[in-house]
């Protein structure tokens, strides 16, 4: 059983093409498997395994496997998935004797409010431990999921962050814990000289499994539109973002995982910049034209941007978004309705 739409899974398989053969008889370790990105990756890998009879094994770490299986029982059906109980900062990992071919380190708890020091510690200690684990288990390729937050605040005169941009993150603000933690994670990963290293600086995504009741604007807007409620923008609506749909995200990450380049950094995100206000208007247009949009704060001249330049990955790996922003909103709305996430009355 798969909760991700079949058309998405088939699209992922078609776009990966012959590179899927690189997964045959391989073992993958995935941290952060129970998060939104992780669940999409798991379903994609299981689909590829079963569709192509790859004999793939996937080992994942979770602090609470039983809670995860209770909430998402279909993952119990995946015989190729081995979910191990533990924290990525633990010295002992139960499958430490298993040779790992590929490792994706996607763990970063930005939803649970465990404090800034805990978040910073999880980034650094977790990355250090998983790098050691991967190297000890003869891992060939290591993919770190970092964040566009490492660039700091985007200057007004900069249209988009390129991978070689050197920004600045506040060293005094508690809000910098995540960005600094990811910077340290990148530094630790770059010091490895045994494995092939790829670093994915992730921006904003949308699709199946994105929470509708957390700090993700597109999820909040879709939830309100499906429920027939007005969209409430807590800020002024001017910040500009891009969004990458999860099927494209999975294609890009799997491609990077298979890359043999020694050390490389890639921006991962959409290519259609849009303001939060315009995003709300698009959600209203596509999902529920009968609702209103309320903006809580006055507009300021200083417009915040969080926009990646994704030309490098298009140029060097021939990857670009295949799902438009409008399609993304419709697909995400329909998926949540199909899962009963919203009562449509």
N, C-alpha and C positions, 0 to 999 in steps of 0.2 A: 504494500500500500504506500502511495505517495501523496502528500498533501500539496506539494508544489504542482502547478498545472502541467499536464502532460505536454502541452505545446511548448512550455518553457524547457522542460527536460529534453525533449526532442531537438529543440533549437540549440541547446548547449552541446548535445552530441554531434549535431551536424556541423557546428562551427569549429569544434575541436578536430574533427576529421580524423586523419590517420595518426595524429599525435596521441590518440587514446591508446594506441598499441604500446606506448611507453609505460602504461600502467599494468601491463600484463604480469601476473605473478609477483606483484610488488606489495610492500607494506608501507602504509601511511600512518604517521602520528599527527593528530590534530588536537591542539589545545583550543579552548574557547568553543568547543563543539556544541555546547548547549545554548549559545547566544544566537542572535538573529542571523548573522553571517554564517556561523557554524552550522546551523540547521539546514540552511540552503546548500552549503557545501556538502554536508553529509548526504542529503537526498540526491544531489547531482552525482556524487561518486558512486553511490549504491546503484543508481540508474545506469551509469556507464558500465559498472561491473556486471550487472545482470543482462543488459542489452547486448554486451559484447563477450560475455563469459570470460572475464579477465582473471578470475581467481585472485581478486584483490582483497586485502585485509586492511581494516581501518581500526586503529587503536585511538581512543579518545579518553581524556581525563575530565572527570566531573566531581565537584565537591559533594553532590547529592544525586547519584544515579537513580535512586528510587523515586525521588520527587520528579526528576526529569521524565522517567518512564510513565509515571502516573499522569503527568500533564500531556505527554506526547506518546501515547501507548504504541503507535505504529512503529516507532523506532525499535521496539522489542522484536519485531519480525525480521529485522535485518541481521541475518546470521554472519555477515561479513563484518559487522560492527562489534567491537569489544570495548565496552564502556567501563573504565576503571575508576574506582572511588579514590579521591585524593585531591590535594592542592598542588598546583604546579611548583610551589616553593618547597615541597617535601623533598628530602634527600632520597628517600626510597620510593621508587615507582614500581608498581607490581609487575610490569612487563619489561623490566630493565634488561632481561636476557634476550629480548627479541631484536633481531636485526631490523633496522628501519631504513627504508630506501628514501622516503621523502618525509619532511616534517614541515607542517604549517603551524606557526605560533600565532594564534589569533586571540588569545585570552587577554581581555582588558575589561574589567568590570566598571563601566561608566554609568550604569543604571542604578545599581544598589549604592546607597549613600553610606559608605563605610568610613568616611573621613579621608581627608587629603593625604595624610601620612600613609594610611593603609593603601590608597591607590598608587602612590609613588613607590611604595615598597613592593607592591604586587608587580609593577612594571619591571623594576630592576632585578629583584630577587627571582621572579618568575622567569624572566628572560635568561638570566645567568644559569639557573638550574636546567632549563629545557635545552639550552645550548650544550651544556655538559652532557646531558642525557643523550642528545642526538649524536654527538661526537663519539661517545663511548659505545653507542650501538651502531657505529659505522654508517651513519646517515650520509647519503650522497648529496642531496639538495635540501637546503633550508630556506624557507620563506617566512619572513617576519612581516606581520601586518602592523605597520606603524600608522601614523596619522598626519594629515595636513596641518594639524595643530603645531607641529614642530617648527613651522615657519614663523610663528608669532602673528601679530596683527598685520593684515595686508595694507600696504601704503595706498593712499588715495590715487596716486598716479600709476599704480601697477595693475594692469588688466587681469593678470593671472599669474600664479606661482609656477615657475619652472623648477625643475629638480635641482638646479645649481644655485637657486636663490638662497642667500644667507640672511636670515631674518634675525629677530630678537624676541625672546620670551622673557617676561618679567621674572626677576629672581626673588621678588618679595611677596608677590601676590599668591594667596593660597589657591587661587583659580588656575595657577600654572602647573599644578602637580601633575596633571595628565600629560601636558605638552612636554615638560621636563623629563617625566618618566619615559616617554616615548623617545626623546632625544638620547637618553642614556641607554635605552634598549637598542637603538640603532648603533650607538658607539660600541657596545658590547658585541653586537652581531658582526660589525665590520672588522673586529679584531681576529675573527676566526680565519684561519688559512688552510683548513683541511677540507671543509665542505664548500660546495657551490652556494653562494649567498645571493638572495634577491630580497629587496626591501620594497614593500608596497605602501606608499603613503596614501592612506585612504581618506576620502572626503565624505560626502553624504550619499546615502543609498536609500532605495525604497523598493518594496515588493513583499512577497510572502514572509510572514513571521516578524515584520517590523511592528513593534508595539504601538498601539493606538493611544495609549494613555500615559506615555512617558514624555521626554523632552524633545520629541521629533515632530517638527512643525507639520510636515506632510501627513504624518499619521494622525495627529490631532485634528487637522482640517478634514480629512476623509472620514474620521469618526463622527464629527459633527454633521457633515453633509449627509451621511448615511442615516443618522438618527433624526434628521430633519431639524437640527438645531443651528442657530446662527454660529458662524465662525468667529471666534474671539482671538484677535491678535494682541498679545500682551504688550508687545513693543510698538514701534511706529511703522512697521511693515516695509522699511527701506532696505534692510540687509539683503545682500545678493548671494545666492547659492547656486550650485549645480547638483543634479541628482543622477545617479546611475542605477538602472534597474538591476535586480538581483541576478537575473539570468546572465546578463552581460558581465556582472561582477564575478560570477563563478567561472565563466569562460576565461576572463583575464587572470584570475588567481591560479587556476589550474595550469594555464599556459606558463605563468611565471614559475610555478612549482617545478615544471618540467625543464625549465631553462638551465643550461649548463654553464652560463657565464659565471665567472668567479665572484664578482661583487658588482651589483648594480642597484640603482634606486629608480623607482617609477611612481609617478602620480597616477592614482586610480580614482576616477570620478567622471561625472557627466560633462557634456560639452555645450549645454544650453543654459547660460546664466539667466537667472530669473529672480526678481525680488520676492520677498515673503508675501507682500500684498498681491503681486501678480500671480503667485502660486495659489493663494487663496481664491482669487478670482477664477483661475483655471479649474480648480477643484469644484467650485460652485457651478461653473458652466458645464462641466462634464458629468457631475454626480447629482447635483440638486439645485437647479436654478431658482428655486422658491425661497431660499434662505438669504439672510443678510450677512455682511461682513462688518464687524465692529473693530476699530483700531483704537487701542487704549491710550497711546502716547502721541504727542505731537511730532510731526516730521522734523528731522534735523538735517542740516546741510552735509554733515559728515556721514557719508554712507559706508557702512561696514560691508566688506566683501570677503568672501571665502571661496575663491574660484581657482581651480587647478588648470594648468596648461597640460593637456594630455597629448600634445603633438608627438612627444618622444615615443610613447608606446604605439601610436599609430604608425609612425615612420619606421621604427625598428622591428616591431612585431606584427605590424599590419592589423592592429586591433583598434576598433572604434565602436562607440555605442550603436547597437542595432535596434534598440527600443526607444522611441521618442518620449519626451516628457508627457505628452498628452496620452500616449498609449500606456505609459507607466501608471498614471493616475487611474485610468479605466481598469487596467488589469488588477491593480491593488484593491480597488473598490469591489470588484466582482469576486476576488478571492476571499476577502473578508466576509462578504455576504454568503458565499458558499460554505464557509466554515462556521456560520452562525455567530460571528463575532458581534454583529449588530442586528438588532431587531428592526426590520424594515417595515414599520407600520405608520 
